[in-house]
Amino acid sequence: MQFENETQVKEALEIGSWRNLSKDKFMTFVSALPDIDKDVAVAIVGQFPDFKALAAGGVETLKQGWDGALAENRKSQKQAAKAVERYMDALDRELLRNHWTNEERFELLRMLNAASQQVDSKDSENKAWLLKGLSVVAGAGVLALAAAVTVLGGKAEITKGPAA
């Protein structure tokens, strides 16, 4: 949807005044900038007392959310690792007992191997989740920065590094 006036933008953000613009609503506004007429966007930004602080606050909110997700992830990973470690320790203790047949010992070893493979699989899943989350947060930060630069009349360019 193309927003052609301020009223449409406020209605989409569900705010009555630009003074009611929270950090979360600001990030929604930033993500909608490509759909807002440039003159309307510039007029709206001109009403923000400190556009730069709002942009920084929005990115900080994203960062805090990511930090919280990371803390919960660490806690969850530790709990899962402890559970698997206890399971593997129990299997190790059972292997030390003398009453197992060779076939039963091989079954215990297969169970240890399966537990080890589960740990590797969960570790790979977790790394993929971390990479995906980091890319989302970084992308949102870049979007906010590029939108701020664009609306304020600059030109945002992303390069791979110095020219050779």
C-alpha positions in Angstrom: 0.0 0.0 0.0 1.3 3.4 -0.9 0.8 6.0 1.8 0.1 9.4 0.3 -0.6 11.5 3.5 0.2 11.7 7.2 -3.3 10.6 8.2 -2.9 7.3 6.4 0.4 6.6 8.1 -0.9 7.5 11.6 -3.9 5.2 11.0 -1.6 2.4 9.9 0.5 2.8 13.0 -2.6 3.2 15.1 -1.5 6.4 16.7 -3.3 9.7 17.1 -0.2 11.9 17.3 3.5 11.6 16.5 4.2 12.2 20.2 2.6 8.8 20.8 5.2 7.1 18.6 6.8 4.3 20.7 10.1 2.6 19.8 8.2 -0.4 18.5 5.9 1.8 16.4 8.9 3.7 15.2 10.5 0.5 13.8 7.2 -0.2 12.1 7.3 3.3 10.6 10.9 2.8 9.4 10.0 -0.5 7.7 7.1 1.2 6.0 9.2 4.1 4.6 9.5 2.6 1.1 5.7 2.7 0.9 5.4 6.4 2.1 5.6 9.2 -0.4 9.0 10.8 0.1 7.6 14.4 0.7 5.2 12.9 3.3 8.0 11.0 5.0 10.2 14.1 5.2 7.3 16.1 6.6 6.7 13.4 9.2 10.3 13.1 10.2 10.5 16.9 10.5 7.9 16.5 13.4 10.1 14.1 15.4 12.0 16.1 18.0 15.0 13.8 17.6 14.8 11.4 14.7 18.4 10.1 15.3 17.5 9.2 18.9 14.4 7.4 17.9 16.3 5.4 15.3 19.0 4.6 17.8 16.3 3.7 20.4 14.6 1.4 17.9 17.8 -0.4 17.2 18.6 -0.6 20.9 15.2 -2.2 21.5 16.0 -4.9 18.8 19.4 -5.4 20.5 17.8 -5.9 23.9 15.3 -8.4 22.5 18.2 -10.3 20.8 20.2 -10.2 24.0 17.2 -11.7 25.9 16.8 -14.4 23.3 20.5 -15.2 23.6 20.3 -15.5 27.4 17.3 -17.8 27.2 19.1 -19.9 24.5 22.2 -20.3 26.6 20.0 -21.4 29.6 18.1 -23.9 27.4 21.3 -25.2 25.8 22.9 -25.8 29.2 19.9 -27.7 30.5 19.8 -29.9 27.4 23.6 -30.5 27.6 23.3 -31.5 31.3 20.4 -33.9 30.6 22.4 -35.6 27.8 25.5 -35.7 29.9 23.6 -37.4 32.8 22.2 -39.9 30.3 25.7 -40.6 28.8 27.2 -41.0 32.3 24.6 -43.5 33.2 25.3 -45.5 30.1 29.1 -45.3 30.9 28.4 -46.7 34.4 26.3 -49.5 32.9 29.2 -50.4 30.6 31.4 -50.9 33.6 29.2 -53.6 35.1 30.2 -57.1 34.4 26.8 -58.8 34.0 26.2 -57.6 30.4 26.5 -59.9 27.5 28.6 -58.7 24.5 25.4 -58.1 22.6 24.0 -55.9 25.4 27.3 -54.0 25.6 27.1 -53.3 21.9 23.6 -52.0 22.4 24.8 -49.7 25.2 27.5 -48.5 22.9 25.0 -47.8 20.1 22.9 -45.9 22.6 26.0 -43.8 23.5 26.7 -43.2 19.9 23.1 -42.1 19.2 23.3 -39.7 22.2 26.5 -38.2 20.8 25.0 -37.8 17.4 22.0 -36.0 19.0 24.3 -33.6 20.7 26.0 -32.8 17.4 22.6 -32.4 15.7 21.3 -30.0 18.4 24.5 -28.0 18.2 24.2 -27.6 14.5 20.5 -26.5 14.9 21.4 -24.0 17.5 24.2 -22.5 15.4 21.7 -22.2 12.5 19.2 -20.5 14.8 21.9 -18.1 16.1 23.0 -17.2 12.6 19.4 -16.6 11.4 18.6 -14.4 14.4 21.7 -12.4 14.1 21.0 -11.8 10.4 17.5 -10.6 11.2 18.7 -8.2 13.9 21.6 -6.9 11.7 19.2 -6.5 8.8 16.8 -4.5 10.8 19.6 -2.2 12.0 20.8 -1.7 8.5 17.2 -1.0 7.4 16.7 1.6 10.1 20.0 3.3 9.3 19.4 3.3 5.5 15.9 4.6 6.0 17.1 7.4 8.2 19.8 8.4 5.7 17.4 8.2 2.8 14.6 10.2 4.4 17.0 12.9 5.5 18.1 13.3 2.0 21.3 11.4 1.9 22.3 8.4 -0.2 22.8 5.1 1.4 25.4 2.9 -0.3 26.6 -0.5 0.9 29.9 -1.7 -0.4 32.1 -4.7 0.1 35.1 -2.7 1.1 37.7 -0.3 -0.4 38.0 -0.4 -4.2 41.0 -2.2 -5.5 
